[in-house]
Each structure stands twice: as structure tokens, then as C-alpha cells.
Amino acid sequence: GDFISLSDCQAKGRARGRHETVNGRFKFWSCLSDTWCHPIEKHKFAFAAVVVVSQLSFEAGELPFQCNY
């Protein structure tokens, strides 16, 4: 089996937590749960807009998680 140090396990756990937090942002905007009722070609633009708004909010200091590395 793989032997991973406690610090590696903790770091991976924090990364999973951050990933779930970001997914929660997408769910807040309903881009992962609602039925898309527009041409499918436009879906990527709407999803990209949510990603950009989320990234800008993180950069503006609205981080949804604490990262201590």
C-alpha cells in the first residue's frame, strides 16, 4: 500500500475541502443542478462567467476557506 505522512493526509483533506467549497459556489449559482433551457452552445459561456465571478471574489478577499501552507 501507499504510505503517506500525516501532513500529506491533512494537506489532501484541506484540498478536498476547498474543492467542495468551490463546488458549493457553483451550486449557489445553480450551474450544476438546474436544467439548462438555452442553446447548449451558450452553456460554456454561462459557466465560465460564474467561474470568473467566483475567482474575482476570491481575489478581492472573500476567500471561503483558510489556507495555511
MMTF fields as JSON, N, C-alpha, C and O atoms, coordinates in Angstrom:
{
  "mmtfVersion": "1.0.0",
  "mmtfProducer": "UNKNOWN",
  "numBonds": 275,
  "numAtoms": 276,
  "numGroups": 69,
  "numChains": 1,
  "numModels": 1,
  "chainsPerModel": [1],
  "groupsPerChain": [69],
  "chainIdList": ["A"],
  "bondAtomList": [4, 2, 8, 6, 12, 10, 16, 14, 20, 18, 24, 22, 28, 26, 32, 30, 36, 34, 40, 38, 44, 42, 48, 46, 52, 50, 56, 54, 60, 58, 64, 62, 68, 66, 72, 70, 76, 74, 80, 78, 84, 82, 88, 86, 92, 90, 96, 94, 100, 98, 104, 102, 108, 106, 112, 110, 116, 114, 120, 118, 124, 122, 128, 126, 132, 130, 136, 134, 140, 138, 144, 142, 148, 146, 152, 150, 156, 154, 160, 158, 164, 162, 168, 166, 172, 170, 176, 174, 180, 178, 184, 182, 188, 186, 192, 190, 196, 194, 200, 198, 204, 202, 208, 206, 212, 210, 216, 214, 220, 218, 224, 222, 228, 226, 232, 230, 236, 234, 240, 238, 244, 242, 248, 246, 252, 250, 256, 254, 260, 258, 264, 262, 268, 266, 272, 270],
  "bondOrderList": [1, 1, 1, 1, 1, 1, 1, 1, 1, 1, 1, 1, 1, 1, 1, 1, 1, 1, 1, 1, 1, 1, 1, 1, 1, 1, 1, 1, 1, 1, 1, 1, 1, 1, 1, 1, 1, 1, 1, 1, 1, 1, 1, 1, 1, 1, 1, 1, 1, 1, 1, 1, 1, 1, 1, 1, 1, 1, 1, 1, 1, 1, 1, 1, 1, 1, 1, 1],
  "groupList": [{"groupName": "GLY", "atomNameList": ["N", "CA", "C", "O"], "elementList": ["N", "C", "C", "O"], "formalChargeList": [0, 0, 0, 0], "bondAtomList": [1, 0, 2, 1, 3, 2], "bondOrderList": [1, 1, 2], "singleLetterCode": "G", "chemCompType": "PEPTIDE LINKING"}, {"groupName": "ASP", "atomNameList": ["N", "CA", "C", "O"], "elementList": ["N", "C", "C", "O"], "formalChargeList": [0, 0, 0, 0], "bondAtomList": [1, 0, 2, 1, 3, 2], "bondOrderList": [1, 1, 2], "singleLetterCode": "D", "chemCompType": "L-PEPTIDE LINKING"}, {"groupName": "PHE", "atomNameList": ["N", "CA", "C", "O"], "elementList": ["N", "C", "C", "O"], "formalChargeList": [0, 0, 0, 0], "bondAtomList": [1, 0, 2, 1, 3, 2], "bondOrderList": [1, 1, 2], "singleLetterCode": "F", "chemCompType": "L-PEPTIDE LINKING"}, {"groupName": "ILE", "atomNameList": ["N", "CA", "C", "O"], "elementList": ["N", "C", "C", "O"], "formalChargeList": [0, 0, 0, 0], "bondAtomList": [1, 0, 2, 1, 3, 2], "bondOrderList": [1, 1, 2], "singleLetterCode": "I", "chemCompType": "L-PEPTIDE LINKING"}, {"groupName": "SER", "atomNameList": ["N", "CA", "C", "O"], "elementList": ["N", "C", "C", "O"], "formalChargeList": [0, 0, 0, 0], "bondAtomList": [1, 0, 2, 1, 3, 2], "bondOrderList": [1, 1, 2], "singleLetterCode": "S", "chemCompType": "L-PEPTIDE LINKING"}, {"groupName": "LEU", "atomNameList": ["N", "CA", "C", "O"], "elementList": ["N", "C", "C", "O"], "formalChargeList": [0, 0, 0, 0], "bondAtomList": [1, 0, 2, 1, 3, 2], "bondOrderList": [1, 1, 2], "singleLetterCode": "L", "chemCompType": "L-PEPTIDE LINKING"}, {"groupName": "CYS", "atomNameList": ["N", "CA", "C", "O"], "elementList": ["N", "C", "C", "O"], "formalChargeList": [0, 0, 0, 0], "bondAtomList": [1, 0, 2, 1, 3, 2], "bondOrderList": [1, 1, 2], "singleLetterCode": "C", "chemCompType": "L-PEPTIDE LINKING"}, {"groupName": "GLN", "atomNameList": ["N", "CA", "C", "O"], "elementList": ["N", "C", "C", "O"], "formalChargeList": [0, 0, 0, 0], "bondAtomList": [1, 0, 2, 1, 3, 2], "bondOrderList": [1, 1, 2], "singleLetterCode": "Q", "chemCompType": "L-PEPTIDE LINKING"}, {"groupName": "ALA", "atomNameList": ["N", "CA", "C", "O"], "elementList": ["N", "C", "C", "O"], "formalChargeList": [0, 0, 0, 0], "bondAtomList": [1, 0, 2, 1, 3, 2], "bondOrderList": [1, 1, 2], "singleLetterCode": "A", "chemCompType": "L-PEPTIDE LINKING"}, {"groupName": "LYS", "atomNameList": ["N", "CA", "C", "O"], "elementList": ["N", "C", "C", "O"], "formalChargeList": [0, 0, 0, 0], "bondAtomList": [1, 0, 2, 1, 3, 2], "bondOrderList": [1, 1, 2], "singleLetterCode": "K", "chemCompType": "L-PEPTIDE LINKING"}, {"groupName": "ARG", "atomNameList": ["N", "CA", "C", "O"], "elementList": ["N", "C", "C", "O"], "formalChargeList": [0, 0, 0, 0], "bondAtomList": [1, 0, 2, 1, 3, 2], "bondOrderList": [1, 1, 2], "singleLetterCode": "R", "chemCompType": "L-PEPTIDE LINKING"}, {"groupName": "HIS", "atomNameList": ["N", "CA", "C", "O"], "elementList": ["N", "C", "C", "O"], "formalChargeList": [0, 0, 0, 0], "bondAtomList": [1, 0, 2, 1, 3, 2], "bondOrderList": [1, 1, 2], "singleLetterCode": "H", "chemCompType": "L-PEPTIDE LINKING"}, {"groupName": "GLU", "atomNameList": ["N", "CA", "C", "O"], "elementList": ["N", "C", "C", "O"], "formalChargeList": [0, 0, 0, 0], "bondAtomList": [1, 0, 2, 1, 3, 2], "bondOrderList": [1, 1, 2], "singleLetterCode": "E", "chemCompType": "L-PEPTIDE LINKING"}, {"groupName": "THR", "atomNameList": ["N", "CA", "C", "O"], "elementList": ["N", "C", "C", "O"], "formalChargeList": [0, 0, 0, 0], "bondAtomList": [1, 0, 2, 1, 3, 2], "bondOrderList": [1, 1, 2], "singleLetterCode": "T", "chemCompType": "L-PEPTIDE LINKING"}, {"groupName": "VAL", "atomNameList": ["N", "CA", "C", "O"], "elementList": ["N", "C", "C", "O"], "formalChargeList": [0, 0, 0, 0], "bondAtomList": [1, 0, 2, 1, 3, 2], "bondOrderList": [1, 1, 2], "singleLetterCode": "V", "chemCompType": "L-PEPTIDE LINKING"}, {"groupName": "ASN", "atomNameList": ["N", "CA", "C", "O"], "elementList": ["N", "C", "C", "O"], "formalChargeList": [0, 0, 0, 0], "bondAtomList": [1, 0, 2, 1, 3, 2], "bondOrderList": [1, 1, 2], "singleLetterCode": "N", "chemCompType": "L-PEPTIDE LINKING"}, {"groupName": "TRP", "atomNameList": ["N", "CA", "C", "O"], "elementList": ["N", "C", "C", "O"], "formalChargeList": [0, 0, 0, 0], "bondAtomList": [1, 0, 2, 1, 3, 2], "bondOrderList": [1, 1, 2], "singleLetterCode": "W", "chemCompType": "L-PEPTIDE LINKING"}, {"groupName": "PRO", "atomNameList": ["N", "CA", "C", "O"], "elementList": ["N", "C", "C", "O"], "formalChargeList": [0, 0, 0, 0], "bondAtomList": [1, 0, 2, 1, 3, 2], "bondOrderList": [1, 1, 2], "singleLetterCode": "P", "chemCompType": "L-PEPTIDE LINKING"}, {"groupName": "TYR", "atomNameList": ["N", "CA", "C", "O"], "elementList": ["N", "C", "C", "O"], "formalChargeList": [0, 0, 0, 0], "bondAtomList": [1, 0, 2, 1, 3, 2], "bondOrderList": [1, 1, 2], "singleLetterCode": "Y", "chemCompType": "L-PEPTIDE LINKING"}],
  "groupTypeList": [0, 1, 2, 3, 4, 5, 4, 1, 6, 7, 8, 9, 0, 10, 8, 10, 0, 10, 11, 12, 13, 14, 15, 0, 10, 2, 9, 2, 16, 4, 6, 5, 4, 1, 13, 16, 6, 11, 17, 3, 12, 9, 11, 9, 2, 8, 2, 8, 8, 14, 14, 14, 14, 4, 7, 5, 4, 2, 12, 8, 0, 12, 5, 17, 2, 7, 6, 15, 18],
  "groupIdList": [1, 2, 3, 4, 5, 6, 7, 8, 9, 10, 11, 12, 13, 14, 15, 16, 17, 18, 19, 20, 21, 22, 23, 24, 25, 26, 27, 28, 29, 30, 31, 32, 33, 34, 35, 36, 37, 38, 39, 40, 41, 42, 43, 44, 45, 46, 47, 48, 49, 50, 51, 52, 53, 54, 55, 56, 57, 58, 59, 60, 61, 62, 63, 64, 65, 66, 67, 68, 69],
  "secStructList": [7, 7, 7, 7, 7, 2, 2, 2, 2, 2, 2, 2, 2, 2, 2, 2, 2, 2, 2, 2, 2, 2, 2, 2, 2, 2, 2, 2, 6, 6, 6, 6, 6, 1, 7, 7, 7, 1, 7, 4, 4, 4, 2, 2, 2, 2, 2, 2, 2, 2, 2, 2, 2, 2, 2, 2, 2, 2, 2, 6, 6, 7, 7, 1, 1, 7, 7, 7, 7],
  "xCoordList": [0.816, 0.0, 0.856, 2.076, 0.197, 0.877, 1.006, 0.029, 2.187, 2.418, 2.544, 3.473, 1.62, 1.581, 1.715, 1.124, 2.474, 2.664, 1.38, 0.501, 1.286, 0.124, -0.058, -1.185, 1.041, 0.929, 0.407, -0.348, 0.801, 0.268, -1.225, -1.981, -1.654, -3.085, -3.873, -4.951, -3.338, -4.019, -4.089, -5.125, -3.016, -2.999, -4.009, -4.72, -4.076, -5.051, -6.472, -7.361, -6.696, -8.022, -8.422, -9.572, -7.471, -7.756, -8.058, -8.957, -7.305, -7.539, -8.933, -9.637, -9.332, -10.681, -11.736, -12.754, -11.497, -12.431, -12.573, -13.681, -11.448, -11.503, -12.242, -13.015, -12.0, -12.673, -14.189, -14.949, -14.621, -16.054, -16.632, -17.784, -15.844, -16.309, -16.547, -17.552, -15.618, -15.776, -16.972, -17.743, -17.136, -18.31, -19.593, -20.6, -19.55, -20.707, -21.031, -22.199, -19.998, -20.228, -20.979, -21.905, -20.575, -21.238, -22.688, -23.582, -22.91, -24.278, -25.116, -26.3, -24.498, -25.202, -25.739, -26.851, -24.947, -25.344, -26.227, -26.642, -26.512, -27.373, -26.825, -27.597, -25.505, -24.978, -24.726, -24.366, -24.901, -24.703, -26.002, -26.027, -27.076, -28.286, -29.502, -30.328, -29.631, -30.811, -30.73, -29.648, -31.885, -31.949, -31.631, -32.199, -30.738, -30.337, -31.411, -31.735, -31.966, -33.082, -32.72, -33.6, -31.446, -30.967, -30.156, -29.892, -29.763, -28.932, -27.681, -27.013, -27.376, -26.258, -24.932, -24.03, -24.818, -23.58, -23.315, -22.171, -24.372, -24.207, -23.884, -23.522, -24.008, -23.773, -22.358, -22.147, -21.388, -19.993, -19.735, -18.896, -20.442, -20.252, -20.836, -20.239, -21.992, -22.609, -21.762, -21.54, -21.294, -20.466, -19.151, -18.694, -18.548, -17.297, -17.505, -16.63, -18.651, -18.937, -19.006, -18.503, -19.614, -19.689, -18.293, -17.974, -17.468, -16.094, -15.328, -14.621, -15.463, -14.747, -15.236, -14.424, -16.541, -17.079, -16.581, -16.224, -16.556, -16.051, -14.573, -14.167, -13.77, -12.336, -12.105, -11.254, -12.85, -12.698, -13.065, -12.416, -14.093, -14.469, -13.373, -13.11, -12.724, -11.621, -10.463, -9.879, -10.142, -9.031, -9.325, -8.403, -10.602, -10.992, -10.979, -11.269, -10.64, -10.531, -11.673, -11.691, -12.613, -13.753, -13.46, -14.253, -12.335, -11.954, -12.9, -13.162, -13.41, -14.343, -13.645, -14.312, -12.317, -11.582, -10.263, -9.776, -9.707, -8.408, -7.348, -7.51, -6.291, -5.213, -3.926, -3.413, -3.396, -2.164, -1.085, -1.008, -0.249, 0.85, 2.147, 3.212],
  "yCoordList": [-1.188, 0.0, 1.247, 1.194, 2.347, 3.642, 4.121, 4.114, 4.533, 5.1, 6.608, 7.098, 7.323, 8.775, 9.35, 8.829, 10.401, 11.009, 11.695, 11.995, 11.935, 12.61, 13.99, 14.404, 14.704, 16.044, 15.973, 16.847, 14.94, 14.762, 14.49, 15.057, 13.637, 13.327, 14.582, 14.819, 15.382, 16.614, 17.605, 18.236, 17.745, 18.659, 18.22, 19.05, 16.923, 16.415, 16.642, 16.937, 16.509, 16.771, 18.229, 18.533, 19.134, 20.568, 20.87, 21.653, 20.248, 20.464, 19.975, 20.644, 18.806, 18.303, 19.262, 19.496, 19.814, 20.773, 22.025, 22.526, 22.536, 23.714, 23.405, 24.226, 22.223, 21.817, 21.784, 22.26, 21.23, 21.171, 22.565, 22.824, 23.456, 24.827, 25.521, 26.208, 25.339, 25.944, 25.318, 26.028, 23.999, 23.359, 23.942, 24.093, 24.264, 24.888, 26.234, 26.605, 26.969, 28.241, 28.019, 28.761, 26.992, 26.696, 26.289, 26.659, 25.526, 25.119, 26.337, 26.405, 27.306, 28.536, 29.241, 29.77, 29.246, 29.881, 28.958, 29.331, 27.772, 26.779, 26.323, 25.936, 26.36, 25.916, 24.429, 23.904, 23.739, 22.298, 21.529, 20.307, 22.224, 21.497, 21.822, 20.943, 23.048, 23.421, 22.901, 22.701, 22.693, 22.28, 23.477, 24.556, 23.282, 24.347, 24.478, 23.502, 25.678, 25.86, 26.766, 27.301, 26.927, 27.738, 26.836, 25.682, 27.343, 26.512, 26.024, 26.799, 24.755, 24.139, 24.851, 24.827, 25.479, 26.186, 27.356, 27.781, 27.879, 29.02, 28.592, 29.433, 27.313, 26.85, 27.149, 27.575, 26.927, 27.151, 28.609, 28.891, 29.541, 30.959, 31.305, 32.062, 30.748, 30.995, 30.392, 31.032, 29.17, 28.523, 29.273, 29.463, 29.695, 30.454, 31.768, 32.196, 32.409, 33.66, 33.419, 34.231, 32.328, 32.006, 31.73, 32.143, 31.042, 30.766, 32.075, 32.247, 32.993, 34.272, 35.098, 35.671, 35.167, 35.922, 35.317, 36.049, 34.001, 33.343, 33.657, 33.981, 33.567, 33.859, 35.311, 35.586, 36.23, 37.64, 37.878, 38.673, 37.201, 37.369, 36.82, 37.389, 35.716, 35.185, 36.181, 36.434, 36.735, 37.68, 38.982, 39.68, 39.31, 40.528, 40.315, 41.232, 39.103, 38.844, 38.064, 37.856, 37.627, 36.855, 35.366, 34.606, 34.945, 33.543, 32.713, 33.063, 31.624, 30.78, 29.752, 28.917, 29.796, 28.82, 29.426, 30.397, 28.847, 29.266, 28.323, 27.106, 28.846, 28.032, 28.358, 29.471, 27.407, 27.623, 26.671, 25.532, 27.125, 26.31, 26.955, 26.426],
  "zCoordList": [0.0, 0.0, 0.0, 0.158, -0.178, -0.149, 1.279, 2.028, 1.661, 2.97, 2.805, 2.162, 3.379, 3.269, 4.668, 5.613, 4.805, 6.109, 6.566, 5.758, 7.852, 8.423, 7.808, 7.535, 7.587, 6.996, 5.56, 5.136, 4.81, 3.455, 3.494, 2.704, 4.397, 4.533, 4.895, 4.351, 5.808, 6.216, 5.054, 4.845, 4.307, 3.159, 2.11, 1.544, 1.849, 0.879, 1.365, 0.566, 2.661, 3.228, 3.071, 2.75, 3.297, 3.111, 1.647, 1.341, 0.747, -0.684, -1.076, -1.832, -0.56, -0.852, -0.313, -0.964, 0.867, 1.453, 0.608, 0.413, 0.103, -0.758, -2.055, -2.551, -2.596, -3.832, -3.616, -4.46, -2.501, -2.201, -1.977, -2.326, -1.403, -1.193, -2.526, -2.705, -3.458, -4.778, -5.493, -6.137, -5.388, -5.972, -5.365, -6.057, -4.085, -3.439, -4.053, -4.17, -4.447, -5.139, -6.441, -6.77, -7.18, -8.448, -8.204, -8.964, -7.139, -6.81, -6.424, -6.752, -5.722, -5.35, -6.588, -6.578, -7.65, -8.899, -9.743, -10.84, -9.242, -9.909, -11.256, -12.133, -11.436, -12.724, -12.771, -13.825, -11.675, -11.718, -11.491, -11.64, -11.134, -10.772, -11.63, -11.874, -12.088, -12.857, -14.292, -14.845, -14.863, -16.257, -17.144, -16.973, -18.072, -18.989, -20.059, -20.736, -20.218, -21.151, -22.331, -23.005, -22.567, -23.688, -24.618, -24.28, -25.769, -26.656, -25.921, -25.237, -26.067, -25.349, -25.622, -24.785, -26.781, -27.116, -26.164, -26.008, -25.527, -24.616, -23.185, -22.363, -22.877, -21.515, -21.056, -19.921, -21.932, -21.548, -21.189, -20.333, -21.828, -21.511, -20.138, -19.373, -19.842, -18.539, -17.417, -16.389, -17.619, -16.605, -16.425, -15.298, -17.515, -17.437, -16.69, -15.937, -16.888, -16.177, -14.669, -13.892, -14.253, -12.821, -12.271, -11.156, -13.039, -12.613, -12.435, -11.443, -13.382, -13.308, -12.122, -11.395, -11.916, -10.778, -9.467, -8.544, -9.379, -8.171, -7.959, -6.843, -9.006, -8.899, -8.486, -7.641, -9.071, -8.705, -7.249, -6.568, -6.766, -5.353, -4.445, -3.385, -4.847, -4.057, -4.029, -2.976, -5.179, -5.27, -4.531, -4.109, -4.373, -3.653, -2.135, -1.367, -1.722, -0.292, 0.301, 1.514, -0.475, 0.024, -0.051, -0.605, 0.498, 0.45, 1.308, 2.459, 0.762, 1.516, 2.401, 3.013, 2.48, 3.263, 3.715, 3.136, 4.735, 5.242, 4.712, 4.798, 4.177, 3.622, 4.36, 4.242, 5.119, 5.872, 5.378, 5.839, 4.443, 3.958, 4.325, 4.007]
}
